[in-house]
Amino acid sequence: MEARLDKWLWAARVFKTRSIAADACKNGRVTMAGVKQKASKMIKEGDVIEVRKPPITYAFKVLKAVQNRVGAKLVPEVMENVTAPDQLELLEMNRISGFVGRARGTGRPTKKERRELDEFIQPAFFGDFDFDFDDDDDDEEEDLDK
């Protein structure tokens, strides 16, 4: 039995929608034996499909070429995760670090960036000066009274 690659990726719950699976194929994130594959590629049992989802590349062995979406409990009957241990280790390191990769300058500012913005807009040293202009006026009035 054979199935379209994009349908199988959706049916095996690798991607949430079939259109996302098709886009991943179109953008070269789905490969077989190092060769980029089209969404219309027919796959069969025993094929190994590599899917690049940053930060790692997953590898799945096709156990059944299904075209209809299966329940989450049935996924182990449809595919086997054969992702390399070094890739899984990289994924675990990302989870431990807790940092979500975000390009600097995109999205909302972090606390540190927000403080730097506030410092830039309203520097702290402006509020530290104490100008006593009133004292000079008092001295002049005392001189006039004498």
Long-range contacts (C-beta under 8 A, 24 or more apart in sequence): 1-44, 1-45, 1-64, 1-65, 2-42, 2-43, 2-44, 2-65, 3-42, 3-43, 3-65, 3-66, 3-67, 4-39, 4-40, 4-41, 4-42, 4-43, 4-67, 5-30, 5-37, 5-38, 5-39, 5-40, 5-41, 5-42, 5-43, 5-49, 6-39, 6-40, 7-67, 8-43, 8-49, 8-62, 8-65, 8-66, 8-67, 9-49, 9-51, 10-69, 11-66, 11-67, 11-68, 11-69, 11-70, 11-78, 12-60, 12-66, 12-70, 12-75, 12-78, 12-79, 13-69, 13-70, 13-72, 13-75, 14-51, 14-58, 14-60, 14-79, 24-51, 29-53, 48-82, 54-101, 55-90, 55-91, 55-94, 55-101, 56-83, 56-87, 56-88, 56-90, 56-91, 57-83, 57-84, 57-87, 58-83, 58-87, 59-83, 59-84, 59-87
